[in-house]
Amino acid sequence: MRVRVTVMLKDGVLDPQGEAVRRALGTMGFDGVQGVRQGKLLELDLADGTSRDEVRAMCDRLLANTVIESYAIEMPAG
């Protein structure tokens, strides 16, 4: 089973990489970009039957720094 985890900095946390991308797009003529938030997408191939709680534990313990990052889990229903 394939599970996707999207990790993003929480609102209010400075995102220097996102700001660098925003500035670079501006210098390339894309003046309408007012903000960029950069995150990461992880795709996990897990054994069938892996629970959402197990994936949440993976996020809390390793995949996300929950002090400054939030995450969203996408997994097949069932």
mmCIF file of the N, C-alpha and C atoms, coordinates in Angstrom:
data_MODEL
# 
_entry.id   MODEL 
# 
loop_
_atom_site.group_PDB 
_atom_site.id 
_atom_site.type_symbol 
_atom_site.label_atom_id 
_atom_site.label_alt_id 
_atom_site.label_comp_id 
_atom_site.label_asym_id 
_atom_site.label_entity_id 
_atom_site.label_seq_id 
_atom_site.pdbx_PDB_ins_code 
_atom_site.Cartn_x 
_atom_site.Cartn_y 
_atom_site.Cartn_z 
_atom_site.occupancy 
_atom_site.B_iso_or_equiv 
_atom_site.pdbx_formal_charge 
_atom_site.auth_seq_id 
_atom_site.auth_comp_id 
_atom_site.auth_asym_id 
_atom_site.auth_atom_id 
_atom_site.pdbx_PDB_model_num 
ATOM 1   N N  . MET A 1 1  ? 0.851  -1.161 0.000   1.00 0.00 ? 1  MET A N  1 
ATOM 2   C CA . MET A 1 1  ? 0.000  0.000  0.000   1.00 0.00 ? 1  MET A CA 1 
ATOM 3   C C  . MET A 1 1  ? 0.904  1.234  0.000   1.00 0.00 ? 1  MET A C  1 
ATOM 4   N N  . ARG A 1 2  ? 0.551  2.195  -0.838  1.00 0.00 ? 2  ARG A N  1 
ATOM 5   C CA . ARG A 1 2  ? 1.337  3.429  -0.920  1.00 0.00 ? 2  ARG A CA 1 
ATOM 6   C C  . ARG A 1 2  ? 0.643  4.522  -0.122  1.00 0.00 ? 2  ARG A C  1 
ATOM 7   N N  . VAL A 1 3  ? 1.420  5.163  0.744   1.00 0.00 ? 3  VAL A N  1 
ATOM 8   C CA . VAL A 1 3  ? 0.923  6.245  1.590   1.00 0.00 ? 3  VAL A CA 1 
ATOM 9   C C  . VAL A 1 3  ? 1.755  7.489  1.287   1.00 0.00 ? 3  VAL A C  1 
ATOM 10  N N  . ARG A 1 4  ? 1.081  8.627  1.204   1.00 0.00 ? 4  ARG A N  1 
ATOM 11  C CA . ARG A 1 4  ? 1.782  9.898  1.006   1.00 0.00 ? 4  ARG A CA 1 
ATOM 12  C C  . ARG A 1 4  ? 1.679  10.731 2.276   1.00 0.00 ? 4  ARG A C  1 
ATOM 13  N N  . VAL A 1 5  ? 2.809  11.302 2.645   1.00 0.00 ? 5  VAL A N  1 
ATOM 14  C CA . VAL A 1 5  ? 2.856  12.212 3.787   1.00 0.00 ? 5  VAL A CA 1 
ATOM 15  C C  . VAL A 1 5  ? 3.411  13.539 3.273   1.00 0.00 ? 5  VAL A C  1 
ATOM 16  N N  . THR A 1 6  ? 2.650  14.603 3.463   1.00 0.00 ? 6  THR A N  1 
ATOM 17  C CA . THR A 1 6  ? 3.097  15.945 3.096   1.00 0.00 ? 6  THR A CA 1 
ATOM 18  C C  . THR A 1 6  ? 3.449  16.693 4.377   1.00 0.00 ? 6  THR A C  1 
ATOM 19  N N  . VAL A 1 7  ? 4.676  17.192 4.432   1.00 0.00 ? 7  VAL A N  1 
ATOM 20  C CA . VAL A 1 7  ? 5.169  17.906 5.609   1.00 0.00 ? 7  VAL A CA 1 
ATOM 21  C C  . VAL A 1 7  ? 5.420  19.355 5.215   1.00 0.00 ? 7  VAL A C  1 
ATOM 22  N N  . MET A 1 8  ? 4.843  20.272 5.988   1.00 0.00 ? 8  MET A N  1 
ATOM 23  C CA . MET A 1 8  ? 5.005  21.708 5.718   1.00 0.00 ? 8  MET A CA 1 
ATOM 24  C C  . MET A 1 8  ? 5.342  22.425 7.022   1.00 0.00 ? 8  MET A C  1 
ATOM 25  N N  . LEU A 1 9  ? 6.055  23.540 6.896   1.00 0.00 ? 9  LEU A N  1 
ATOM 26  C CA . LEU A 1 9  ? 6.278  24.376 8.067   1.00 0.00 ? 9  LEU A CA 1 
ATOM 27  C C  . LEU A 1 9  ? 4.940  24.936 8.539   1.00 0.00 ? 9  LEU A C  1 
ATOM 28  N N  . LYS A 1 10 ? 4.773  25.043 9.830   1.00 0.00 ? 10 LYS A N  1 
ATOM 29  C CA . LYS A 1 10 ? 3.542  25.606 10.384  1.00 0.00 ? 10 LYS A CA 1 
ATOM 30  C C  . LYS A 1 10 ? 3.442  27.083 10.025  1.00 0.00 ? 10 LYS A C  1 
ATOM 31  N N  . ASP A 1 11 ? 2.195  27.578 9.980   1.00 0.00 ? 11 ASP A N  1 
ATOM 32  C CA . ASP A 1 11 ? 1.986  29.007 9.741   1.00 0.00 ? 11 ASP A CA 1 
ATOM 33  C C  . ASP A 1 11 ? 2.739  29.804 10.803  1.00 0.00 ? 11 ASP A C  1 
ATOM 34  N N  . GLY A 1 12 ? 3.364  30.872 10.383  1.00 0.00 ? 12 GLY A N  1 
ATOM 35  C CA . GLY A 1 12 ? 4.102  31.720 11.311  1.00 0.00 ? 12 GLY A CA 1 
ATOM 36  C C  . GLY A 1 12 ? 5.572  31.356 11.448  1.00 0.00 ? 12 GLY A C  1 
ATOM 37  N N  . VAL A 1 13 ? 5.966  30.191 10.943  1.00 0.00 ? 13 VAL A N  1 
ATOM 38  C CA . VAL A 1 13 ? 7.379  29.788 10.994  1.00 0.00 ? 13 VAL A CA 1 
ATOM 39  C C  . VAL A 1 13 ? 8.064  30.311 9.736   1.00 0.00 ? 13 VAL A C  1 
ATOM 40  N N  . LEU A 1 14 ? 9.168  31.005 9.917   1.00 0.00 ? 14 LEU A N  1 
ATOM 41  C CA . LEU A 1 14 ? 9.919  31.566 8.798   1.00 0.00 ? 14 LEU A CA 1 
ATOM 42  C C  . LEU A 1 14 ? 10.340 30.463 7.837   1.00 0.00 ? 14 LEU A C  1 
ATOM 43  N N  . ASP A 1 15 ? 10.130 30.690 6.544   1.00 0.00 ? 15 ASP A N  1 
ATOM 44  C CA . ASP A 1 15 ? 10.477 29.723 5.504   1.00 0.00 ? 15 ASP A CA 1 
ATOM 45  C C  . ASP A 1 15 ? 11.495 30.359 4.553   1.00 0.00 ? 15 ASP A C  1 
ATOM 46  N N  . PRO A 1 16 ? 12.783 30.322 4.909   1.00 0.00 ? 16 PRO A N  1 
ATOM 47  C CA . PRO A 1 16 ? 13.786 30.990 4.068   1.00 0.00 ? 16 PRO A CA 1 
ATOM 48  C C  . PRO A 1 16 ? 13.907 30.377 2.675   1.00 0.00 ? 16 PRO A C  1 
ATOM 49  N N  . GLN A 1 17 ? 13.712 29.079 2.538   1.00 0.00 ? 17 GLN A N  1 
ATOM 50  C CA . GLN A 1 17 ? 13.780 28.470 1.204   1.00 0.00 ? 17 GLN A CA 1 
ATOM 51  C C  . GLN A 1 17 ? 12.607 28.942 0.345   1.00 0.00 ? 17 GLN A C  1 
ATOM 52  N N  . GLY A 1 18 ? 11.433 28.990 0.922   1.00 0.00 ? 18 GLY A N  1 
ATOM 53  C CA . GLY A 1 18 ? 10.276 29.484 0.189   1.00 0.00 ? 18 GLY A CA 1 
ATOM 54  C C  . GLY A 1 18 ? 10.462 30.929 -0.240  1.00 0.00 ? 18 GLY A C  1 
ATOM 55  N N  . GLU A 1 19 ? 11.010 31.736 0.657   1.00 0.00 ? 19 GLU A N  1 
ATOM 56  C CA . GLU A 1 19 ? 11.251 33.148 0.332   1.00 0.00 ? 19 GLU A CA 1 
ATOM 57  C C  . GLU A 1 19 ? 12.287 33.279 -0.775  1.00 0.00 ? 19 GLU A C  1 
ATOM 58  N N  . ALA A 1 20 ? 13.325 32.444 -0.767  1.00 0.00 ? 20 ALA A N  1 
ATOM 59  C CA . ALA A 1 20 ? 14.339 32.473 -1.829  1.00 0.00 ? 20 ALA A CA 1 
ATOM 60  C C  . ALA A 1 20 ? 13.705 32.112 -3.176  1.00 0.00 ? 20 ALA A C  1 
ATOM 61  N N  . VAL A 1 21 ? 12.818 31.136 -3.185  1.00 0.00 ? 21 VAL A N  1 
ATOM 62  C CA . VAL A 1 21 ? 12.123 30.766 -4.421  1.00 0.00 ? 21 VAL A CA 1 
ATOM 63  C C  . VAL A 1 21 ? 11.246 31.917 -4.899  1.00 0.00 ? 21 VAL A C  1 
ATOM 64  N N  . ARG A 1 22 ? 10.515 32.556 -3.985  1.00 0.00 ? 22 ARG A N  1 
ATOM 65  C CA . ARG A 1 22 ? 9.665  33.680 -4.351  1.00 0.00 ? 22 ARG A CA 1 
ATOM 66  C C  . ARG A 1 22 ? 10.474 34.810 -4.991  1.00 0.00 ? 22 ARG A C  1 
ATOM 67  N N  . ARG A 1 23 ? 11.604 35.142 -4.364  1.00 0.00 ? 23 ARG A N  1 
ATOM 68  C CA . ARG A 1 23 ? 12.454 36.206 -4.919  1.00 0.00 ? 23 ARG A CA 1 
ATOM 69  C C  . ARG A 1 23 ? 12.994 35.812 -6.291  1.00 0.00 ? 23 ARG A C  1 
ATOM 70  N N  . ALA A 1 24 ? 13.441 34.561 -6.436  1.00 0.00 ? 24 ALA A N  1 
ATOM 71  C CA . ALA A 1 24 ? 13.984 34.103 -7.721  1.00 0.00 ? 24 ALA A CA 1 
ATOM 72  C C  . ALA A 1 24 ? 12.919 34.169 -8.813  1.00 0.00 ? 24 ALA A C  1 
ATOM 73  N N  . LEU A 1 25 ? 11.701 33.772 -8.486  1.00 0.00 ? 25 LEU A N  1 
ATOM 74  C CA . LEU A 1 25 ? 10.626 33.866 -9.479  1.00 0.00 ? 25 LEU A CA 1 
ATOM 75  C C  . LEU A 1 25 ? 10.373 35.320 -9.872  1.00 0.00 ? 25 LEU A C  1 
ATOM 76  N N  . GLY A 1 26 ? 10.449 36.224 -8.910  1.00 0.00 ? 26 GLY A N  1 
ATOM 77  C CA . GLY A 1 26 ? 10.289 37.647 -9.210  1.00 0.00 ? 26 GLY A CA 1 
ATOM 78  C C  . GLY A 1 26 ? 11.353 38.155 -10.163 1.00 0.00 ? 26 GLY A C  1 
ATOM 79  N N  . THR A 1 27 ? 12.597 37.738 -9.953  1.00 0.00 ? 27 THR A N  1 
ATOM 80  C CA . THR A 1 27 ? 13.674 38.190 -10.837 1.00 0.00 ? 27 THR A CA 1 
ATOM 81  C C  . THR A 1 27 ? 13.554 37.585 -12.235 1.00 0.00 ? 27 THR A C  1 
ATOM 82  N N  . MET A 1 28 ? 12.785 36.501 -12.352 1.00 0.00 ? 28 MET A N  1 
ATOM 83  C CA . MET A 1 28 ? 12.566 35.864 -13.657 1.00 0.00 ? 28 MET A CA 1 
ATOM 84  C C  . MET A 1 28 ? 11.336 36.436 -14.358 1.00 0.00 ? 28 MET A C  1 
ATOM 85  N N  . GLY A 1 29 ? 10.727 37.454 -13.753 1.00 0.00 ? 29 GLY A N  1 
ATOM 86  C CA . GLY A 1 29 ? 9.595  38.106 -14.387 1.00 0.00 ? 29 GLY A CA 1 
ATOM 87  C C  . GLY A 1 29 ? 8.232  37.626 -13.917 1.00 0.00 ? 29 GLY A C  1 
ATOM 88  N N  . PHE A 1 30 ? 8.185  36.732 -12.962 1.00 0.00 ? 30 PHE A N  1 
ATOM 89  C CA . PHE A 1 30 ? 6.914  36.248 -12.421 1.00 0.00 ? 30 PHE A CA 1 
ATOM 90  C C  . PHE A 1 30 ? 6.533  37.112 -11.226 1.00 0.00 ? 30 PHE A C  1 
ATOM 91  N N  . ASP A 1 31 ? 6.023  38.292 -11.531 1.00 0.00 ? 31 ASP A N  1 
ATOM 92  C CA . ASP A 1 31 ? 5.779  39.292 -10.504 1.00 0.00 ? 31 ASP A CA 1 
ATOM 93  C C  . ASP A 1 31 ? 4.550  39.014 -9.644  1.00 0.00 ? 31 ASP A C  1 
ATOM 94  N N  . GLY A 1 32 ? 3.665  38.131 -10.070 1.00 0.00 ? 32 GLY A N  1 
ATOM 95  C CA . GLY A 1 32 ? 2.433  37.883 -9.342  1.00 0.00 ? 32 GLY A CA 1 
ATOM 96  C C  . GLY A 1 32 ? 2.570  36.936 -8.164  1.00 0.00 ? 32 GLY A C  1 
ATOM 97  N N  . VAL A 1 33 ? 3.759  36.384 -7.937  1.00 0.00 ? 33 VAL A N  1 
ATOM 98  C CA . VAL A 1 33 ? 3.935  35.429 -6.841  1.00 0.00 ? 33 VAL A CA 1 
ATOM 99  C C  . VAL A 1 33 ? 4.140  36.211 -5.548  1.00 0.00 ? 33 VAL A C  1 
ATOM 100 N N  . GLN A 1 34 ? 3.179  36.117 -4.654  1.00 0.00 ? 34 GLN A N  1 
ATOM 101 C CA . GLN A 1 34 ? 3.235  36.882 -3.411  1.00 0.00 ? 34 GLN A CA 1 
ATOM 102 C C  . GLN A 1 34 ? 3.812  36.089 -2.244  1.00 0.00 ? 34 GLN A C  1 
ATOM 103 N N  . GLY A 1 35 ? 3.830  34.777 -2.352  1.00 0.00 ? 35 GLY A N  1 
ATOM 104 C CA . GLY A 1 35 ? 4.392  33.968 -1.276  1.00 0.00 ? 35 GLY A CA 1 
ATOM 105 C C  . GLY A 1 35 ? 4.612  32.545 -1.733  1.00 0.00 ? 35 GLY A C  1 
ATOM 106 N N  . VAL A 1 36 ? 5.614  31.913 -1.157  1.00 0.00 ? 36 VAL A N  1 
ATOM 107 C CA . VAL A 1 36 ? 5.920  30.505 -1.442  1.00 0.00 ? 36 VAL A CA 1 
ATOM 108 C C  . VAL A 1 36 ? 6.221  29.822 -0.116  1.00 0.00 ? 36 VAL A C  1 
ATOM 109 N N  . ARG A 1 37 ? 5.609  28.678 0.093   1.00 0.00 ? 37 ARG A N  1 
ATOM 110 C CA . ARG A 1 37 ? 5.927  27.825 1.237   1.00 0.00 ? 37 ARG A CA 1 
ATOM 111 C C  . ARG A 1 37 ? 6.466  26.528 0.656   1.00 0.00 ? 37 ARG A C  1 
ATOM 112 N N  . GLN A 1 38 ? 7.624  26.113 1.115   1.00 0.00 ? 38 GLN A N  1 
ATOM 113 C CA . GLN A 1 38 ? 8.242  24.907 0.599   1.00 0.00 ? 38 GLN A CA 1 
ATOM 114 C C  . GLN A 1 38 ? 8.116  23.806 1.645   1.00 0.00 ? 38 GLN A C  1 
ATOM 115 N N  . GLY A 1 39 ? 7.818  22.612 1.188   1.00 0.00 ? 39 GLY A N  1 
ATOM 116 C CA . GLY A 1 39 ? 7.691  21.472 2.094   1.00 0.00 ? 39 GLY A CA 1 
ATOM 117 C C  . GLY A 1 39 ? 8.317  20.242 1.478   1.00 0.00 ? 39 GLY A C  1 
ATOM 118 N N  . LYS A 1 40 ? 7.886  19.088 1.978   1.00 0.00 ? 40 LYS A N  1 
ATOM 119 C CA . LYS A 1 40 ? 8.401  17.844 1.418   1.00 0.00 ? 40 LYS A CA 1 
ATOM 120 C C  . LYS A 1 40 ? 7.264  16.837 1.318   1.00 0.00 ? 40 LYS A C  1 
ATOM 121 N N  . LEU A 1 41 ? 7.365  15.993 0.304   1.00 0.00 ? 41 LEU A N  1 
ATOM 122 C CA . LEU A 1 41 ? 6.410  14.924 0.074   1.00 0.00 ? 41 LEU A CA 1 
ATOM 123 C C  . LEU A 1 41 ? 7.154  13.609 0.212   1.00 0.00 ? 41 LEU A C  1 
ATOM 124 N N  . LEU A 1 42 ? 6.649  12.740 1.066   1.00 0.00 ? 42 LEU A N  1 
ATOM 125 C CA . LEU A 1 42 ? 7.237  11.420 1.244   1.00 0.00 ? 42 LEU A CA 1 
ATOM 126 C C  . LEU A 1 42 ? 6.228  10.378 0.800   1.00 0.00 ? 42 LEU A C  1 
ATOM 127 N N  . GLU A 1 43 ? 6.652  9.431  -0.023  1.00 0.00 ? 43 GLU A N  1 
ATOM 128 C CA . GLU A 1 43 ? 5.813  8.309  -0.413  1.00 0.00 ? 43 GLU A CA 1 
ATOM 129 C C  . GLU A 1 43 ? 6.361  7.063  0.264   1.00 0.00 ? 43 GLU A C  1 
ATOM 130 N N  . LEU A 1 44 ? 5.524  6.420  1.029   1.00 0.00 ? 44 LEU A N  1 
ATOM 131 C CA . LEU A 1 44 ? 5.928  5.224  1.768   1.00 0.00 ? 44 LEU A CA 1 
ATOM 132 C C  . LEU A 1 44 ? 5.214  4.017  1.182   1.00 0.00 ? 44 LEU A C  1 
ATOM 133 N N  . ASP A 1 45 ? 5.948  2.976  0.853   1.00 0.00 ? 45 ASP A N  1 
ATOM 134 C CA . ASP A 1 45 ? 5.355  1.707  0.456   1.00 0.00 ? 45 ASP A CA 1 
ATOM 135 C C  . ASP A 1 45 ? 5.300  0.838  1.703   1.00 0.00 ? 45 ASP A C  1 
ATOM 136 N N  . LEU A 1 46 ? 4.089  0.613  2.193   1.00 0.00 ? 46 LEU A N  1 
ATOM 137 C CA . LEU A 1 46 ? 3.894  -0.078 3.462   1.00 0.00 ? 46 LEU A CA 1 
ATOM 138 C C  . LEU A 1 46 ? 3.114  -1.371 3.264   1.00 0.00 ? 46 LEU A C  1 
ATOM 139 N N  . ALA A 1 47 ? 3.267  -2.277 4.199   1.00 0.00 ? 47 ALA A N  1 
ATOM 140 C CA . ALA A 1 47 ? 2.524  -3.532 4.159   1.00 0.00 ? 47 ALA A CA 1 
ATOM 141 C C  . ALA A 1 47 ? 1.034  -3.243 4.287   1.00 0.00 ? 47 ALA A C  1 
ATOM 142 N N  . ASP A 1 48 ? 0.231  -4.001 3.556   1.00 0.00 ? 48 ASP A N  1 
ATOM 143 C CA . ASP A 1 48 ? -1.220 -3.877 3.702   1.00 0.00 ? 48 ASP A CA 1 
ATOM 144 C C  . ASP A 1 48 ? -1.579 -4.072 5.168   1.00 0.00 ? 48 ASP A C  1 
ATOM 145 N N  . GLY A 1 49 ? -2.539 -3.289 5.623   1.00 0.00 ? 49 GLY A N  1 
ATOM 146 C CA . GLY A 1 49 ? -2.958 -3.395 7.012   1.00 0.00 ? 49 GLY A CA 1 
ATOM 147 C C  . GLY A 1 49 ? -2.257 -2.427 7.942   1.00 0.00 ? 49 GLY A C  1 
ATOM 148 N N  . THR A 1 50 ? -1.256 -1.700 7.431   1.00 0.00 ? 50 THR A N  1 
ATOM 149 C CA . THR A 1 50 ? -0.610 -0.686 8.259   1.00 0.00 ? 50 THR A CA 1 
ATOM 150 C C  . THR A 1 50 ? -1.652 0.374  8.604   1.00 0.00 ? 50 THR A C  1 
ATOM 151 N N  . SER A 1 51 ? -1.768 0.699  9.863   1.00 0.00 ? 51 SER A N  1 
ATOM 152 C CA . SER A 1 51 ? -2.828 1.624  10.293  1.00 0.00 ? 51 SER A CA 1 
ATOM 153 C C  . SER A 1 51 ? -2.391 3.083  10.181  1.00 0.00 ? 51 SER A C  1 
ATOM 154 N N  . ARG A 1 52 ? -3.390 3.946  10.137  1.00 0.00 ? 52 ARG A N  1 
ATOM 155 C CA . ARG A 1 52 ? -3.138 5.388  10.151  1.00 0.00 ? 52 ARG A CA 1 
ATOM 156 C C  . ARG A 1 52 ? -2.386 5.769  11.428  1.00 0.00 ? 52 ARG A C  1 
ATOM 157 N N  . ASP A 1 53 ? -2.707 5.128  12.535  1.00 0.00 ? 53 ASP A N  1 
ATOM 158 C CA . ASP A 1 53 ? -2.013 5.416  13.796  1.00 0.00 ? 53 ASP A CA 1 
ATOM 159 C C  . ASP A 1 53 ? -0.527 5.094  13.695  1.00 0.00 ? 53 ASP A C  1 
ATOM 160 N N  . GLU A 1 54 ? -0.182 4.014  12.990  1.00 0.00 ? 54 GLU A N  1 
ATOM 161 C CA . GLU A 1 54 ? 1.232  3.673  12.806  1.00 0.00 ? 54 GLU A CA 1 
ATOM 162 C C  . GLU A 1 54 ? 1.934  4.724  11.953  1.00 0.00 ? 54 GLU A C  1 
ATOM 163 N N  . VAL A 1 55 ? 1.268  5.176  10.901  1.00 0.00 ? 55 VAL A N  1 
ATOM 164 C CA . VAL A 1 55 ? 1.853  6.213  10.048  1.00 0.00 ? 55 VAL A CA 1 
ATOM 165 C C  . VAL A 1 55 ? 1.999  7.509  10.841  1.00 0.00 ? 55 VAL A C  1 
ATOM 166 N N  . ARG A 1 56 ? 0.996  7.834  11.645  1.00 0.00 ? 56 ARG A N  1 
ATOM 167 C CA . ARG A 1 56 ? 1.070  9.031  12.491  1.00 0.00 ? 56 ARG A CA 1 
ATOM 168 C C  . ARG A 1 56 ? 2.265  8.934  13.441  1.00 0.00 ? 56 ARG A C  1 
ATOM 169 N N  . ALA A 1 57 ? 2.505  7.761  14.001  1.00 0.00 ? 57 ALA A N  1 
ATOM 170 C CA . ALA A 1 57 ? 3.650  7.573  14.895  1.00 0.00 ? 57 ALA A CA 1 
ATOM 171 C C  . ALA A 1 57 ? 4.965  7.774  14.142  1.00 0.00 ? 57 ALA A C  1 
ATOM 172 N N  . MET A 1 58 ? 5.035  7.305  12.897  1.00 0.00 ? 58 MET A N  1 
ATOM 173 C CA . MET A 1 58 ? 6.235  7.512  12.079  1.00 0.00 ? 58 MET A CA 1 
ATOM 174 C C  . MET A 1 58 ? 6.485  9.005  11.888  1.00 0.00 ? 58 MET A C  1 
ATOM 175 N N  . CYS A 1 59 ? 5.413  9.740  11.608  1.00 0.00 ? 59 CYS A N  1 
ATOM 176 C CA . CYS A 1 59 ? 5.534  11.188 11.411  1.00 0.00 ? 59 CYS A CA 1 
ATOM 177 C C  . CYS A 1 59 ? 5.985  11.875 12.689  1.00 0.00 ? 59 CYS A C  1 
ATOM 178 N N  . ASP A 1 60 ? 5.344  11.536 13.794  1.00 0.00 ? 60 ASP A N  1 
ATOM 179 C CA . ASP A 1 60 ? 5.656  12.181 15.066  1.00 0.00 ? 60 ASP A CA 1 
ATOM 180 C C  . ASP A 1 60 ? 7.078  11.887 15.537  1.00 0.00 ? 60 ASP A C  1 
ATOM 181 N N  . ARG A 1 61 ? 7.567  10.700 15.235  1.00 0.00 ? 61 ARG A N  1 
ATOM 182 C CA . ARG A 1 61 ? 8.881  10.295 15.753  1.00 0.00 ? 61 ARG A CA 1 
ATOM 183 C C  . ARG A 1 61 ? 10.041 10.583 14.815  1.00 0.00 ? 61 ARG A C  1 
ATOM 184 N N  . LEU A 1 62 ? 9.786  10.680 13.487  1.00 0.00 ? 62 LEU A N  1 
ATOM 185 C CA . LEU A 1 62 ? 10.906 10.835 12.564  1.00 0.00 ? 62 LEU A CA 1 
ATOM 186 C C  . LEU A 1 62 ? 10.632 11.758 11.384  1.00 0.00 ? 62 LEU A C  1 
ATOM 187 N N  . LEU A 1 63 ? 9.507  11.593 10.729  1.00 0.00 ? 63 LEU A N  1 
ATOM 188 C CA . LEU A 1 63 ? 9.307  12.243 9.441   1.00 0.00 ? 63 LEU A CA 1 
ATOM 189 C C  . LEU A 1 63 ? 9.048  13.741 9.530   1.00 0.00 ? 63 LEU A C  1 
ATOM 190 N N  . ALA A 1 64 ? 8.544  14.217 10.649  1.00 0.00 ? 64 ALA A N  1 
ATOM 191 C CA . ALA A 1 64 ? 8.253  15.649 10.805  1.00 0.00 ? 64 ALA A CA 1 
ATOM 192 C C  . ALA A 1 64 ? 8.780  16.134 12.148  1.00 0.00 ? 64 ALA A C  1 
ATOM 193 N N  . ASN A 1 65 ? 9.260  17.352 12.167  1.00 0.00 ? 65 ASN A N  1 
ATOM 194 C CA . ASN A 1 65 ? 9.608  18.022 13.419  1.00 0.00 ? 65 ASN A CA 1 
ATOM 195 C C  . ASN A 1 65 ? 8.348  18.750 13.868  1.00 0.00 ? 65 ASN A C  1 
ATOM 196 N N  . THR A 1 66 ? 7.576  18.110 14.726  1.00 0.00 ? 66 THR A N  1 
ATOM 197 C CA . THR A 1 66 ? 6.240  18.616 15.046  1.00 0.00 ? 66 THR A CA 1 
ATOM 198 C C  . THR A 1 66 ? 6.248  19.923 15.833  1.00 0.00 ? 66 THR A C  1 
ATOM 199 N N  . VAL A 1 67 ? 7.409  20.379 16.258  1.00 0.00 ? 67 VAL A N  1 
ATOM 200 C CA . VAL A 1 67 ? 7.489  21.683 16.908  1.00 0.00 ? 67 VAL A CA 1 
ATOM 201 C C  . VAL A 1 67 ? 7.254  22.783 15.879  1.00 0.00 ? 67 VAL A C  1 
ATOM 202 N N  . ILE A 1 68 ? 7.799  22.602 14.670  1.00 0.00 ? 68 ILE A N  1 
ATOM 203 C CA . ILE A 1 68 ? 7.701  23.647 13.647  1.00 0.00 ? 68 ILE A CA 1 
ATOM 204 C C  . ILE A 1 68 ? 6.998  23.188 12.377  1.00 0.00 ? 68 ILE A C  1 
ATOM 205 N N  . GLU A 1 69 ? 6.696  21.900 12.259  1.00 0.00 ? 69 GLU A N  1 
ATOM 206 C CA . GLU A 1 69 ? 6.092  21.374 11.027  1.00 0.00 ? 69 GLU A CA 1 
ATOM 207 C C  . GLU A 1 69 ? 4.755  20.695 11.328  1.00 0.00 ? 69 GLU A C  1 
ATOM 208 N N  . SER A 1 70 ? 3.872  20.747 10.352  1.00 0.00 ? 70 SER A N  1 
ATOM 209 C CA . SER A 1 70 ? 2.638  19.969 10.412  1.00 0.00 ? 70 SER A CA 1 
ATOM 210 C C  . SER A 1 70 ? 2.706  18.965 9.266   1.00 0.00 ? 70 SER A C  1 
ATOM 211 N N  . TYR A 1 71 ? 1.827  17.964 9.309   1.00 0.00 ? 71 TYR A N  1 
ATOM 212 C CA . TYR A 1 71 ? 1.833  16.968 8.248   1.00 0.00 ? 71 TYR A CA 1 
ATOM 213 C C  . TYR A 1 71 ? 0.412  16.526 7.945   1.00 0.00 ? 71 TYR A C  1 
ATOM 214 N N  . ALA A 1 72 ? 0.254  16.019 6.720   1.00 0.00 ? 72 ALA A N  1 
ATOM 215 C CA . ALA A 1 72 ? -1.023 15.459 6.275   1.00 0.00 ? 72 ALA A CA 1 
ATOM 216 C C  . ALA A 1 72 ? -0.726 14.074 5.700   1.00 0.00 ? 72 ALA A C  1 
ATOM 217 N N  . ILE A 1 73 ? -1.584 13.125 6.045   1.00 0.00 ? 73 ILE A N  1 
ATOM 218 C CA . ILE A 1 73 ? -1.420 11.740 5.600   1.00 0.00 ? 73 ILE A CA 1 
ATOM 219 C C  . ILE A 1 73 ? -2.506 11.424 4.579   1.00 0.00 ? 73 ILE A C  1 
ATOM 220 N N  . GLU A 1 74 ? -2.095 10.885 3.419   1.00 0.00 ? 74 GLU A N  1 
ATOM 221 C CA . GLU A 1 74 ? -3.031 10.398 2.415   1.00 0.00 ? 74 GLU A CA 1 
ATOM 222 C C  . GLU A 1 74 ? -2.809 8.895  2.291   1.00 0.00 ? 74 GLU A C  1 
ATOM 223 N N  . MET A 1 75 ? -3.833 8.131  2.608   1.00 0.00 ? 75 MET A N  1 
ATOM 224 C CA . MET A 1 75 ? -3.713 6.684  2.471   1.00 0.00 ? 75 MET A CA 1 
ATOM 225 C C  . MET A 1 75 ? -5.023 6.105  1.970   1.00 0.00 ? 75 MET A C  1 
ATOM 226 N N  . PRO A 1 76 ? -4.930 4.943  1.310   1.00 0.00 ? 76 PRO A N  1 
ATOM 227 C CA . PRO A 1 76 ? -6.150 4.330  0.772   1.00 0.00 ? 76 PRO A CA 1 
ATOM 228 C C  . PRO A 1 76 ? -7.159 4.061  1.890   1.00 0.00 ? 76 PRO A C  1 
ATOM 229 N N  . ALA A 1 77 ? -8.416 4.167  1.559   1.00 0.00 ? 77 ALA A N  1 
ATOM 230 C CA . ALA A 1 77 ? -9.470 3.875  2.544   1.00 0.00 ? 77 ALA A CA 1 
ATOM 231 C C  . ALA A 1 77 ? -9.463 2.380  2.837   1.00 0.00 ? 77 ALA A C  1 
ATOM 232 N N  . GLY A 1 78 ? -9.825 2.078  4.061   1.00 0.00 ? 78 GLY A N  1 
ATOM 233 C CA . GLY A 1 78 ? -9.936 0.660  4.373   1.00 0.00 ? 78 GLY A CA 1 
ATOM 234 C C  . GLY A 1 78 ? -9.349 0.238  5.637   1.00 0.00 ? 78 GLY A C  1 
# 
